[in-house]
C-alpha cells in the first residue's frame, strides 16, 4: 500500500505455452495421411471404405504419440498416391500437398526432409536416417558351355597349341638329321607321326615312339615334363572351376550401372519421389550420368508406381531398383533374400521426418516426443521387430559334400566330340569324292 492507495499487479502469460497446451489433446481427433508403404506403415481399407493403419515401425511412432498426447487418429490417403512436393507450376501434390492444404494435420510415410518441401510445410525432427542403394537380382551362374577351357586364358591355350604344332616338326627334323649323320642310330619319322605321338603325350602322358636317338630322347623328356605340368595344372583348375560355380559380376555401385544396362538390365525407381527429383536435377557428374541411363522413351519401364509387385519384376525383367536400404532389405527378405542382391555401396543419405502444416502449434510437442523415442532406441527396435516378422530366409548348411558333375559341367567335352564327328564326316565325304573323281 502507498500513500495514494492500493496498487495491485496481475501476472498473465502474454504468449501461450504451447508445450503445456498441446501436451494433452483430450481425445481430439487428428488426421494422418499416408500411403500403404510397409515396413514404414501398412494401411488397410475397412468395409465402410475408411482406411486404418495396421503395422509398420512408423505406425508404432504414431501410436506412441497418440498414447502420450491423448489424441485419436483418422487416416486418409493422398488422392494421387504420391509422396509429392511443390511443382514448378505452383501446385503441391502428394502427401505433402495434403498437409500443406491442411487436409491432414501430419504425415508419416518414409518422407524425406528437403529444402523444396520445407517451402510449403514444416518438418518434425528426423526420426530415421538411411541411404539409397541398388537392388538387383542375385548374380546368375555363368554359362558353362566352355567350362572345359576356363582353366587357362586364351593366350595360354594359343601358346600350348603353338608348342604342339612345333614339337612334331622338331622331332621330325631331329629324326631326319640323325638319320643323315648316323643312318643306323634312328628310324626316320614323318611329321604327322611325330605330331600325333606328341599330342598323345600331352593328353595321355605316353606315346608309341621307340628306338630314338639321344637328342630325340632329351627333347621328348622335356616335352614330357612340359606335358606333366600342363596336365596337373589343367586338372586341378578344372576341378576347382566345376565344383565352385562362377557368377556374374554383382552390381555394387552407380559406376557399375552403365555396364549392367549394356547387358540388358533396366534401371528403375519409384516415380514422382524425391529420389527422381534428385537425379533429374543433379549437378554432380555421377548422378547426372546415372539419370541418362533410365528409359526416358518409355517412362513406364523405369519410373514405376509404388507396389510390392515392382520387386518381383527385379527377377523377372532384370530390373535394378534405386531405393532406400530399409525398403530394399525388407522386400528382399520377404520375397527370399537369396533371389536378390543389394549393392555394397550406398549413397545420398535421406533424413525422414513427419510433415506438419506450416505454423503447426503442436510441432514442438511432437519434436520433444520424437526425440525421446529416438534417443531411447525404440524406433530402431520397432523396425527390427518388423523385419523379424517377415524374414523367410533360412540358413542352409550343405552337408552333402562336393556336387557331382552334371552335363552342364561337361557340355564342352560333348561339343568337342560332336565337332570331331562332323569334321571326320566331312573328311570321309571328301575322300569318297576324291576317289570317285580319280576313278572317273
C-alpha positions as CSV (number, residue, x, y, z in Angstrom):
1,X,0.0,0.0,0.0
2,X,1.2,3.5,-0.8
3,X,0.2,7.0,0.3
4,X,-2.0,7.3,-2.8
5,X,-3.8,4.0,-2.2
6,X,-3.5,0.3,-3.1
7,X,-1.6,-1.0,-6.1
8,X,-2.2,-4.5,-7.5
9,X,-0.4,-6.5,-10.2
10,X,-2.0,-9.2,-12.3
11,X,0.6,-11.6,-13.9
12,X,-0.6,-13.2,-17.2
13,X,1.4,-15.1,-19.9
14,X,1.4,-12.9,-22.9
15,X,2.2,-15.9,-25.1
16,X,0.5,-19.3,-24.8
17,X,2.7,-22.1,-23.5
18,X,2.4,-24.5,-26.5
19,X,4.2,-27.3,-24.7
20,X,1.7,-27.2,-21.9
21,X,-1.4,-26.6,-24.1
22,X,-0.6,-29.4,-26.5
23,X,0.8,-32.0,-24.1
24,X,-2.8,-33.3,-23.8
25,X,-5.2,-33.2,-26.8
26,X,-8.0,-34.5,-24.6
27,X,-9.1,-37.1,-27.1
28,X,-9.2,-34.8,-30.1
29,X,-9.0,-36.5,-33.5
30,X,-6.0,-35.7,-35.7
31,X,-5.8,-36.6,-39.4
32,X,-2.9,-38.6,-40.7
33,X,-2.1,-39.0,-44.4
34,X,0.0,-41.9,-45.6
35,X,0.4,-44.4,-48.4
36,X,0.5,-48.2,-48.0
37,X,4.2,-48.5,-47.6
38,X,5.2,-51.4,-45.4
39,X,7.5,-51.7,-43.3
40,X,7.1,-47.9,-42.7
41,X,3.4,-48.0,-42.4
42,X,0.8,-50.5,-43.7
43,X,-2.8,-49.4,-44.3
44,X,-5.9,-51.4,-45.0
45,X,-9.4,-50.5,-46.0
46,X,-12.4,-51.3,-43.8
47,X,-15.8,-52.4,-45.1
48,X,-17.1,-48.9,-44.9
49,X,-14.3,-47.6,-47.1
50,X,-12.3,-45.9,-44.4
51,X,-8.6,-46.6,-44.1
52,X,-6.8,-47.6,-40.9
53,X,-3.1,-48.4,-40.2
54,X,-2.2,-51.9,-39.1
55,X,1.5,-52.2,-38.9
56,X,4.9,-50.6,-39.6
57,X,7.6,-49.1,-37.5
58,X,6.4,-45.5,-38.3
59,X,2.9,-46.6,-37.2
60,X,4.5,-47.5,-33.9
61,X,5.7,-43.9,-33.7
62,X,2.2,-42.6,-34.4
63,X,0.7,-44.9,-31.8
64,X,3.3,-43.8,-29.2
65,X,2.5,-40.1,-30.0
66,X,-1.3,-40.8,-29.8
67,X,-1.0,-42.5,-26.4
68,X,1.3,-40.0,-24.9
69,X,-0.5,-36.9,-26.1
70,X,-4.0,-38.3,-25.9
71,X,-5.4,-38.0,-29.4
72,X,-7.3,-40.3,-31.7
73,X,-6.4,-41.0,-35.3
74,X,-8.1,-40.7,-38.7
75,X,-6.2,-41.9,-41.7
76,X,-6.6,-40.7,-45.3
77,X,-4.6,-41.4,-48.4
78,X,-3.3,-38.8,-50.9
79,X,-5.7,-38.7,-53.9
80,X,-2.8,-39.2,-56.3
81,X,-0.9,-41.8,-54.2
82,X,2.3,-39.8,-54.4
83,X,4.8,-38.6,-51.8
84,X,4.8,-35.3,-53.6
85,X,6.0,-31.8,-53.2
86,X,5.7,-28.4,-54.9
87,X,5.8,-28.4,-58.7
88,X,7.2,-25.7,-61.0
89,X,3.6,-24.6,-61.8
90,X,3.0,-23.8,-58.2
91,X,0.8,-26.8,-57.3
92,X,1.7,-29.1,-54.4
93,X,0.9,-32.8,-54.9
94,X,1.0,-36.0,-52.9
95,X,1.1,-36.3,-49.2
96,X,3.0,-33.0,-49.0
97,X,0.1,-31.3,-50.8
98,X,-2.5,-32.8,-48.4
99,X,-0.7,-31.5,-45.4
100,X,0.1,-28.1,-47.0
101,X,-3.6,-27.6,-47.7
102,X,-4.4,-28.6,-44.1
103,X,-6.5,-31.5,-45.2
104,X,-4.4,-33.5,-42.8
105,X,-2.5,-32.5,-39.6
106,X,0.6,-34.5,-40.4
107,X,2.0,-37.4,-42.4
108,X,4.2,-40.4,-41.8
109,X,5.4,-42.5,-44.7
110,X,9.2,-42.6,-45.4
111,X,9.1,-38.9,-46.3
112,X,12.5,-37.2,-46.9
113,X,13.2,-33.8,-45.4
114,X,14.2,-31.5,-48.3
115,X,14.5,-27.7,-48.8
116,X,12.0,-27.7,-51.6
117,X,9.3,-29.4,-49.4
118,X,10.1,-27.1,-46.4
119,X,9.0,-24.2,-48.6
120,X,5.4,-25.3,-48.2
121,X,5.3,-27.4,-45.0
122,X,7.2,-27.8,-41.7
123,X,9.0,-31.0,-40.6
124,X,9.5,-32.6,-37.3
125,X,12.9,-33.6,-36.1
126,X,14.3,-36.5,-38.2
127,X,13.3,-39.9,-36.7
128,X,15.3,-42.1,-39.1
129,X,18.3,-41.8,-41.4
130,X,19.1,-44.1,-44.2
131,X,20.9,-44.1,-47.6
132,X,19.9,-45.1,-51.0
133,X,21.1,-48.4,-52.5
134,X,20.7,-50.6,-55.6
135,X,18.6,-53.7,-55.5
136,X,19.1,-56.2,-58.3
137,X,18.6,-59.9,-58.9
138,X,21.2,-62.2,-57.4
139,X,24.2,-62.8,-59.7
140,X,23.5,-65.7,-62.0
141,X,25.9,-68.6,-62.5
142,X,28.0,-68.0,-65.6
143,X,27.3,-70.1,-68.8
144,X,29.3,-73.3,-68.6
145,X,29.3,-74.1,-72.2
146,X,33.1,-73.7,-72.5
147,X,33.9,-74.5,-68.8
148,X,36.4,-77.1,-70.0
149,X,38.5,-74.3,-71.4
150,X,38.2,-72.0,-68.4
151,X,41.4,-73.2,-66.5
152,X,43.6,-71.3,-69.0
153,X,43.4,-68.0,-70.7
154,X,43.1,-67.6,-74.4
155,X,46.8,-66.7,-74.7
156,X,47.8,-69.8,-72.7
157,X,45.7,-72.0,-75.0
158,X,47.3,-70.3,-78.0
159,X,50.8,-71.0,-76.7
160,X,50.0,-74.6,-76.0
161,X,48.7,-75.1,-79.5
162,X,51.8,-73.4,-81.0
163,X,54.0,-75.6,-78.9
164,X,52.1,-78.7,-80.0
165,X,52.4,-77.7,-83.7
166,X,56.1,-77.0,-83.3
167,X,57.1,-80.2,-81.4
168,X,56.1,-82.5,-84.3
169,X,58.4,-80.8,-86.9
170,X,61.2,-80.5,-84.3
171,X,61.1,-84.3,-83.7
172,X,60.9,-84.9,-87.4
173,X,63.9,-82.7,-88.1
174,X,65.9,-84.4,-85.4
175,X,65.0,-87.8,-86.8
176,X,66.0,-86.7,-90.3
177,X,69.3,-85.1,-89.1
178,X,70.2,-88.2,-87.0
179,X,69.4,-90.4,-89.9
180,X,71.6,-88.4,-92.2
181,X,74.6,-88.4,-90.0
182,X,74.0,-91.7,-88.2
183,X,72.0,-93.9,-90.5
184,X,71.8,-96.8,-88.1
185,X,71.1,-94.8,-84.9
186,X,67.4,-93.9,-85.5
187,X,64.4,-94.6,-87.6
188,X,63.3,-91.7,-89.7
189,X,59.8,-90.5,-88.7
190,X,57.4,-88.4,-90.7
191,X,55.9,-85.2,-89.3
192,X,52.3,-86.4,-88.8
193,X,53.5,-89.5,-86.9
194,X,55.7,-87.4,-84.6
195,X,52.9,-84.8,-84.1
196,X,50.4,-87.5,-83.2
197,X,52.7,-89.0,-80.7
198,X,53.5,-85.7,-79.1
199,X,49.8,-84.9,-78.8
200,X,49.3,-88.4,-77.3
201,X,51.9,-87.5,-74.7
202,X,50.0,-84.3,-73.8
203,X,46.7,-85.9,-73.2
204,X,47.7,-89.4,-72.1
205,X,51.3,-89.0,-70.8
206,X,52.6,-91.7,-73.2
207,X,53.5,-92.3,-76.8
208,X,54.3,-95.1,-79.2
209,X,57.7,-93.9,-80.3
210,X,60.7,-96.1,-79.6
211,X,64.3,-96.7,-80.6
212,X,65.0,-92.9,-80.6
213,X,68.4,-91.2,-80.6
214,X,69.8,-89.4,-77.6
215,X,68.9,-85.9,-78.9
216,X,65.3,-87.1,-79.5
217,X,65.1,-88.7,-76.1
218,X,66.2,-85.5,-74.4
219,X,63.7,-83.5,-76.4
220,X,60.9,-85.9,-75.6
221,X,62.0,-85.9,-71.9
222,X,61.5,-82.2,-71.6
223,X,58.3,-82.4,-73.6
224,X,57.1,-85.0,-71.0
225,X,57.9,-82.5,-68.2
226,X,56.0,-79.8,-70.1
227,X,53.0,-82.0,-70.6
228,X,53.0,-83.1,-66.9
229,X,53.0,-79.5,-65.7
230,X,50.2,-78.6,-68.1
231,X,48.2,-81.7,-67.3
232,X,48.4,-81.2,-63.5
233,X,47.5,-77.5,-63.6
234,X,44.7,-78.1,-66.0
235,X,43.2,-81.0,-64.0
236,X,43.4,-79.0,-60.7
237,X,42.0,-75.8,-62.1
238,X,39.2,-77.6,-64.0
239,X,38.1,-79.5,-60.9
240,X,38.1,-76.3,-58.8
241,X,36.2,-74.4,-61.5
242,X,33.5,-77.0,-61.9
243,X,32.9,-77.6,-58.2
244,X,32.8,-73.9,-57.3
245,X,30.4,-72.1,-59.6
246,X,31.4,-68.8,-61.2
247,X,28.9,-66.0,-61.1
248,X,28.2,-62.8,-62.9
249,X,29.8,-59.6,-61.6
250,X,27.5,-58.1,-58.9
251,X,26.2,-54.5,-59.2
252,X,27.7,-52.7,-56.3
253,X,27.8,-49.0,-57.1
254,X,26.5,-46.4,-59.5
255,X,29.6,-46.8,-61.6
256,X,28.6,-50.5,-62.4
257,X,25.3,-49.3,-63.9
258,X,26.5,-48.4,-67.5
259,X,27.8,-52.0,-67.9
260,X,24.7,-53.5,-66.5
261,X,22.4,-51.5,-68.8
262,X,24.5,-52.7,-71.8
263,X,24.0,-56.3,-70.5
264,X,20.2,-55.8,-70.8
265,X,19.3,-54.6,-67.3
266,X,16.7,-51.8,-66.9
267,X,17.4,-49.1,-64.3
268,X,14.2,-48.1,-62.3
269,X,12.9,-46.2,-59.3
270,X,9.5,-45.3,-57.8
271,X,8.0,-42.5,-59.9
272,X,7.4,-38.9,-58.6
273,X,9.5,-39.2,-55.5
274,X,12.3,-37.0,-54.1
275,X,14.8,-39.6,-55.5
276,X,13.6,-38.9,-59.0
277,X,13.8,-35.2,-58.4
278,X,17.4,-35.6,-57.0
279,X,18.6,-37.4,-60.2
280,X,16.6,-35.2,-62.6
281,X,18.2,-32.0,-61.4
282,X,21.6,-33.4,-60.3
283,X,24.6,-31.2,-60.6
284,X,27.2,-33.9,-59.8
285,X,28.5,-35.8,-62.8
286,X,27.9,-39.3,-61.3
287,X,24.2,-38.6,-60.7
288,X,23.7,-36.8,-64.0
289,X,25.2,-39.7,-65.9
290,X,23.0,-42.1,-64.0
291,X,19.9,-40.1,-64.9
292,X,20.7,-40.7,-68.6
293,X,20.6,-44.5,-68.1
294,X,16.9,-44.5,-67.3
295,X,14.4,-45.4,-70.1
296,X,13.1,-41.9,-70.9
297,X,11.4,-43.0,-74.1
298,X,9.1,-45.4,-72.2
299,X,8.8,-44.0,-68.7
300,X,6.6,-46.9,-67.6
301,X,9.7,-49.2,-67.7
302,X,11.9,-47.1,-65.5
303,X,9.6,-45.0,-63.4
304,X,7.3,-47.3,-61.5
305,X,4.2,-46.8,-59.3
306,X,5.0,-47.9,-55.8
307,X,4.0,-51.5,-55.5
308,X,5.4,-54.7,-54.0
309,X,5.0,-56.2,-57.5
310,X,7.8,-53.9,-58.6
311,X,10.2,-56.0,-56.5
312,X,9.0,-59.2,-58.2
313,X,10.0,-57.7,-61.6
314,X,13.6,-57.5,-60.4
315,X,14.0,-61.2,-61.1
316,X,11.5,-61.5,-64.0
317,X,12.5,-58.4,-66.0
318,X,16.2,-57.8,-65.0
319,X,15.4,-54.6,-63.1
320,X,17.8,-52.6,-61.0
321,X,15.8,-50.5,-58.5
322,X,17.2,-47.5,-56.7
323,X,15.5,-47.4,-53.3
324,X,16.2,-46.9,-49.6
325,X,18.1,-49.5,-47.6
326,X,15.1,-50.3,-45.4
327,X,12.7,-51.0,-48.2
328,X,15.2,-52.9,-50.3
329,X,16.3,-55.1,-47.3
330,X,12.7,-55.7,-46.2
331,X,11.3,-56.8,-49.5
332,X,14.4,-58.8,-50.3
333,X,13.9,-60.7,-47.0
334,X,10.2,-61.0,-47.6
335,X,10.5,-62.5,-51.1
336,X,13.6,-64.5,-50.4
337,X,16.9,-62.8,-50.0
338,X,18.7,-65.5,-52.0
339,X,17.0,-64.1,-55.1
340,X,18.2,-60.6,-54.7
341,X,21.5,-58.7,-54.3
342,X,21.8,-55.4,-52.5
343,X,24.8,-53.2,-53.5
344,X,27.6,-52.8,-51.0
345,X,27.9,-49.1,-51.7
346,X,25.2,-46.7,-50.5
347,X,24.7,-43.0,-51.4
348,X,22.6,-39.9,-50.8
349,X,21.6,-40.2,-47.1
350,X,17.9,-39.5,-46.5
351,X,16.6,-37.9,-43.3
352,X,13.0,-38.9,-42.7
353,X,10.6,-36.6,-40.8
354,X,6.9,-36.0,-40.3
355,X,5.4,-33.1,-42.3
356,X,3.0,-30.8,-40.5
357,X,1.2,-27.9,-41.9
358,X,3.0,-24.5,-41.7
359,X,3.0,-22.9,-38.2
360,X,1.5,-26.0,-36.6
361,X,1.2,-25.3,-32.8
362,X,1.8,-28.9,-31.8
363,X,5.2,-29.2,-33.7
364,X,7.3,-28.5,-30.5
365,X,5.5,-31.3,-28.6
366,X,5.9,-33.7,-31.5
367,X,9.6,-32.8,-31.7
368,X,10.0,-33.5,-28.0
369,X,8.3,-36.9,-28.2
370,X,10.2,-37.9,-31.3
371,X,13.5,-37.0,-29.6
372,X,12.6,-39.2,-26.6
373,X,11.7,-42.2,-28.9
374,X,14.9,-41.7,-31.0
375,X,17.3,-41.4,-28.0
376,X,15.7,-44.3,-26.3
377,X,16.3,-46.6,-29.3
378,X,12.7,-47.5,-29.6
379,X,12.4,-46.6,-33.3
380,X,15.3,-48.9,-34.2
381,X,13.7,-51.7,-32.1
382,X,10.3,-51.3,-33.8
383,X,12.0,-51.6,-37.2
384,X,13.9,-54.7,-36.2
385,X,10.6,-56.2,-35.0
386,X,9.0,-55.7,-38.4
387,X,12.0,-57.5,-40.1
388,X,11.7,-60.5,-37.7
389,X,8.0,-61.0,-38.7
390,X,8.6,-61.2,-42.4
391,X,12.1,-62.7,-42.9
392,X,11.8,-66.0,-44.9
393,X,15.5,-66.6,-45.3
394,X,16.8,-69.7,-43.6
395,X,20.4,-70.7,-43.0
396,X,21.1,-73.7,-45.1
397,X,24.3,-75.7,-44.4
398,X,25.4,-78.0,-47.2
399,X,26.3,-81.3,-45.7
400,X,26.2,-83.4,-48.8
401,X,29.8,-82.7,-49.8
402,X,31.0,-81.8,-53.3
403,X,28.5,-81.8,-56.0
404,X,28.6,-84.4,-58.7
405,X,29.5,-83.2,-62.2
406,X,26.5,-82.8,-64.5
407,X,26.0,-82.5,-68.2
408,X,26.1,-78.7,-67.7
409,X,29.7,-79.0,-66.3
410,X,30.9,-81.3,-69.1
411,X,28.9,-80.0,-72.1
412,X,32.1,-78.6,-73.6
413,X,33.5,-82.1,-73.9
414,X,30.4,-83.2,-75.8
415,X,30.6,-80.2,-78.0
416,X,34.2,-81.0,-78.9
417,X,33.3,-84.6,-79.6
418,X,30.4,-83.6,-81.8
419,X,32.6,-81.2,-83.7
420,X,35.1,-84.0,-84.2
421,X,32.4,-86.3,-85.6
422,X,31.3,-83.5,-88.0
423,X,34.9,-82.9,-89.2
424,X,35.5,-86.6,-89.7
425,X,32.3,-87.0,-91.6
426,X,33.4,-84.1,-93.9
427,X,36.8,-85.7,-94.3
428,X,35.2,-89.0,-95.2
429,X,32.9,-87.4,-97.7
430,X,35.9,-85.5,-99.3
431,X,37.8,-88.8,-99.6
432,X,34.9,-90.5,-101.3
433,X,34.5,-87.6,-103.7
434,X,38.3,-87.7,-104.4
435,X,38.3,-91.4,-105.1
436,X,35.2,-91.0,-107.3
437,X,36.9,-88.2,-109.3
438,X,40.1,-90.3,-109.7
439,X,38.1,-93.3,-110.9
440,X,36.2,-91.3,-113.4
